[in-house]
Amino acid sequence: MYKLRATILKDLQILTRDRVGMIVMFVMPIILAIVITATQNSTFELVNKNKVPLLLCNKDTGNASLQLVNSIEKLGMFQIQKIVSNETEEKLAKRIHEKEALIAVIIPPDFSNKVELNANATAIKALNNLGFQNDTLKMNQVTIQPISFLYHPILQVSFRQSVQSALFSAIQIVQSKKVLNKIYFLLNETSLPETLESNISNTNIAINEIAVSIDGTKTIPNATQHNIPAWTIFAMFFIVISLGSNIVREKLSGSFIRLKTLPSSYLITLFSKQITYLFVTLLQASVIFAIGIWLFPLMGLPKLNLPLDLMSLFVVTFICGWCAISFAMCVGVYSETQEQANGIGAVSVVLMAAIGGLLVPSFAMPESFQQIMKLSPLHWCLEAFYGLFLERGKLSDILLSIIPLLAITILFQLIVFIGLKKKNLI
């Protein structure tokens, strides 16, 4: 026990002298967690709360175009800036390029007339199918000139599609109202009363948004719940910079050989390194979680909500930390220089993070990556954390993530043992 305690104290002294390693293990992931959470939260607010600036050029003077503008305003998604009807597409493109707004909509001339003709043809077809009329002379539908949608190239496809969907819904409202008015007029030879039109238009079914969680709660996860676990895992695995370099340094300085001459086993040294860095990984998680709980609300970011089962959180954090340590030892044992350990370790962590779903969500990856993704230990770490933070589960609910993670950890430990044996270090 005395030998183990002395070795742990020695490793702690070495660790505290490694300032670069301490910065990589603590400062870098904290900055990443803050910056990426703030950025992602701003994106969520842009889509869900804030209004998107929109340049609207209406080149039509009819009633249908006015209804379309009114429908777009009622969507509540856009901050509309109406501009003169004779504005050219080139001038609008210049205003978008200057980022006066990122999107613009041009309603073409003769839009209302074409919508009226189409509504009339659709109404006659509907009544003919119901057997009310046989007059098909005015059933010919016309081609409506498309509404132009201009956007800045920086907008991503998903955002453009959400904007287009909103515009399509506004157009559908206008067309449906016109068809309804025409059918009512053909049947009753009088205009549709405004009160009836209002009642028909306001019969939309509401959508109740519910986040599916294991414990039955309906709390909607926020950007913090997604990012804090991910960057905590990233921080844990970046101990490869410190631990990997530490092992290489001991090999090059001959410490391994000198340890073999002492009345002690090198396995005690390996055990002490794992205990020391397990403490570091648990400290990393505690610091990042504390930032999410107390600092984020002060910065205007959503607060981190810890899982209900704190014991399960400790177990998952412990296993993730142990896996990160095993990987770092593996890199250190097989690297010949500190430069190799740092380079291979950093690049491999970033690759495993990308493959494992930390940088790109796993559901957004192509099908060919779905099996490769399971080879990354960071994927199983993230799945276990998400099972606790997002799905509000317990330890029994995430066993299918913990078991592969333990298997990968044992594999890393076995590779370390084989490497030490081959190099005659134990």
N, C-alpha and C positions, 0 to 999 in steps of 0.2 A: 504493500500500500504506500509506503514511504517513497519507493522508486517511482510509482505512478504519479504521486503528488509532485515530486521534484521535476519530473518530465513535463507535466502540465504547466508548472510555473515557468519552466524554460521556454515552452512553446508560446506562452502568453507574452513573455518578454520579447521574443522574436517578432510576434505579431504586432505589438504596440510600436515597434521600431519601423515597421513597414508602412510608412505614411501613404505611399501611392496605393498600396493594397487596401488600406482603410478608406481612402477616398473612393476607390472603385466599388468597394463593398457597401458603403453607406451613402456617401454624398451623391454619386451618380444615379442610383435607383430612386432616391428621394426626388431629385430634380426631374427625372423621367416621369415618375408618378404624378408630380404636380403639373408639369407642362402638358403631358398627354391627356390627363383627366380634364384639365381646364379647356384644352382644345376640343376634345370630344363633347364636353358638356356644352360648349358654345355652339357646336354644330347641332346638338339636340334641341337647344333653345331656338336656334334659327329656324329649324323645321317645325317645331311644336308650339313655340310661343311668339317669337318675333315675326314681324311681317316682312316679306321679301319685296324689295323695291322693284316696281314694274313700270316700264314706259308703255303707254297704251295710245296707239294712233288709230282713230276710228275714221275711215275714209267713206263711210256710208252714213246717210242721213235718215234712214228708215227706222221704224219702230223695233224691228228684230235686233238691230245692232245696239240700240239703247237698252233693250232687255238683256242682251248679252253682257254689256258693260255693268249693268246693275247686278247680274248674277255673279260676275267675277268679284265685284265689291263685297257681295254677301258671303263669299267663301271665307273671308276673314284671313286669308293666307297672304294677301298682297297689299303692299302700300303703293297705290296706283298714282302715277303722275301722268295726267292726260296732256297730250300735246296736240298741236294743230294738225288738222286732217290732211294738209298738203305736204306733210313732212315726207321726205324721200327715205327709202331704205338705206341709202348710203349715209345720210345724216344720222339716222338712228344707230347704224353700226358704229359711227364715230363716237356717239354719246356712250354707247356700251363699252367701246374700247377705252374711253376715258373713265370708265367705272362710275358713271352717273347712276347707272343701274346695270345689273348683270343680265337681265332679260327684257325683251320687248315683244309686244303683240301688235300686229297690224291687221285690222279688220278691213277686207277689200271692199271697193265700191260695188254697189248693186247686191250686197249681201242680203239685205232685207227682202228685196224682190224675189231673189232665188229661193230663200227660205219659205216665203209665202207660197210660191209655185209648188215647191216640194211638199209642203204641208197639205196643200189642196189635193195633189195627186195621191198622197198617202191616205187622206181621209176618204176620197172616192173609192180607192181600192178596198179599204176596210169595210165601207158600207156595201159595196158590191159583193164582197165575200159573205156578208151577213144577209144578203138578199133584199136590201132596201132600194138599191138603184141598179139600173142597167146601162146608164150613160157612161161610156168609157172614152168619150172624145177628149176629155181633159185630164187623162190619167198619166200623160207623159211626164216623167220626172226630168229635171234639169240638173246639170252639173254645177255645183256651187264651187266658186273659186276658193282654194284653201286659205285658211287663216295663217298668216306667216308668224312663226315663232323664232325670234332671234335671241341668241344667248352668247355669253362670253365663253371662250374655249376652256377656261379654268373650271367650269362647272362639271362635276362628275356625272356619269350616266344615271346613277340612281336618283340624284337630285333632279335632273332634267325630267326623268320619267315621272316623278311625283308631281312636278309642276304641270307637265302635259296632262296627267290624269285629272288634275284639278280643272284645267281648262276644258277638257273633254266633258267633264260633268256639267260645267256651266253651259256649254253648247247644247248638250242633251236636254237640259232644263228648258232652254229657249225653243228647241225643236218640238219637244213634247207638248209645251203650252200651245204652240201654233197648231199642231195637229188636233189637239183636244178642242180648241176653239172652232176649227173648221168642221169637225164632226158635229159639234153641238149646233153650229149655225145651219148645216145641211139638214139636220133632223128637225130643228125647231124654227128655222128662218129668223132667228134672233141671236144676238151676241151672248156669249157665256157670261153670266153675272159674276162680278168681281168677287163677291163673297164665296160663291161656289168654287171659283178658280183658286181662291186663297185656301179654302178648306182642302181641296184636292192636292194642292202643292205642299201643304204642311202635314202630310200624312207619312212622312219618312220614318222608317223604323230606326230607333237609336241603336248604337253599337256599344255594348258593355265590355270594356277592355279589362281582361283578367290575366295576370301573370300566374302561370301554373307552378305551384310549389308543393313540395311533399307534405308540409305540415298544414296545408290548407289556408295559409294566410294569403292576402291579396295585395301585398306590398309590391309596387312596381319597381324593379331594380333600376338603379341610376348608373351614370358613368363611373362613379366612385366604386360601386360594387363590382364592376367589370375590371377596372384597371388596377386597383390596389392588390388583389390576389395575383394578377399576372406579373406585375413588376416586383412583387415580393419574391416570387419564384425566380425571376430574372436576377435579382440581387443575390439570392442564395447560390445560384450556379456560377456567378462571377467571382466566388471565392477561389476559383481555379487560378486566378491571377496571383493570389497570395500563397495559397497552399501548394499549388504546382511548382511555383518558383522556389518555395521553401524546401521542398523535397529535392529538386534539382541541385540547389545550393549545397545541401548536405551531402549529396552524392559526389559533387565536384570537389568539395573541401576535404573529403575523406572521413566525414563524421560517421558514415555507415560502417566503415572498416574499424574505426576506433571503438564504436559501440560493441562490435563483436568481441573485443578483447575484455570487455567489462563483464562482471558477474550478473548480467541481466540479459533479458531477451529483447530483441528488436521489436517483437510483437507488442511489448509494453509501450515502446515509442510510438508505434502506429496507433495503438489504442488511445494514447494521450493526445495525439494529433486529432483524432476523431472527436474526442470529448471536448477539446478546446474549440474546434471549429463548429461543433454542434451548438455550443454556447453562443458562438458568433451568429449562426443562422437564426437561432431563436431570438437573439437580440435584434437582428435585422428586421425580422417579422414584427417584433414588438414596437420598434421605432416607426416603421411604415404604417402599421395599424393605428398607432397613436396619432400620427399625422392626419390620417383619414378621419379619425374621430374628433379631434380637437382643433387642428389647424385648418382643415378644409372649410368648415363652416365660417371661420373668420375671413377666409378668402372669397366667400360667396359661392363655394362649391358644395355639392351635396355631401352630407355626412355619411361616413361609413357605418353601416349597421352590422355588428358582429353576429355570427350564428348563435342560435339559442343554445346549442350544445358546445360549450367551451372546451370540454374535455376532448371531444372529437377534433376540434380545431387544433388543440395542442398535439394530438397524435398525428394528424396530417402534416402539420408544420415540422414535427420531429422527423417523420419519414422522408419528407421532401428535402429537409436539410441533410439527412444521412445520405440520400441519393446524390445530392450535390457534392458532398465530401468524397464519396466513393469515386465519382467521376473525376474530381480534381486530383485525387491520389493516382488514379489511372494515368492521367496526362503527365503528372510529375514523374512517375516511375519510368515511363517509356520515352520521355524527352531527354535529349542529351545536353541541351543548353537551356538557360533561362529564356532566351529569345524564342526558342521552339515552344517552350511551355506556355509563354504568354501569347504567342501568335496562334498556335493550335487551339489553345484553350478558349481564347476570345472568339475566334472565328467559329469554332464548333458550337459554342453556346448560342451565338446569333443564328446559326443554321438550324439548330434544334428548336430554338424559339420560333423561327419562321415556319418550320415544318410542323411544330407542335400546336400551333394555333394562337401563340401569343401576339404575333405581329399581324397576322391575317386570321379572321375567325375561321374555325374549322369547317363550318357549314358552307362557307364561300369558296372553299378550295375545290379544284377539279376532282372528278371521281378517281382519277389515277393516283391522287395523293392521299386518298382516304386510308389506304393500307399502310403506306409509307409513314403517315402521321403517327401511327401507333408504335413505331420504333423509337420515337422521341420520348425520353423520360419527362420532359417538360409538358408534354401533352397530358400524361396521366396525372402529373402534379396539378395542372390547371383544371382537369376534370374533377379531381377530388375537392379542390378549393371551391369551384363553382357549385358543386353539389351541396356544399355547406352555406356559401354566401348567397347564391342566387335561388337555389331550389329549397333552401332552408331544411336540408336533410340531416340525418344523424349518421353515426359511423357505420351502422348496418346498411345504410342506403348507398354508401360509396365504396363498398368492399370491392366491387368490380373494377374500380380505379386503383385502389390501394394494392391489391394483389399483384397486378402487372408491375407496379412501381417497386414493390419489394423484390420481385423477381429480377428486375433490371439492376437494382442495388446490389443484390447478391452476386449477380454476374460481374459487375464492376469489381467487387471485392475479390472474386476468384481470379479475375484478370490481373489485379494488383499482386496477388500472392504468386501467380505463375511468373510474372515479370521479375519480382524480387528473387525468386528461386533461380531463374535463368541467369540473372546477373550476379549470382552468388552473394547477395546482400543479406540473406537470412539463412 
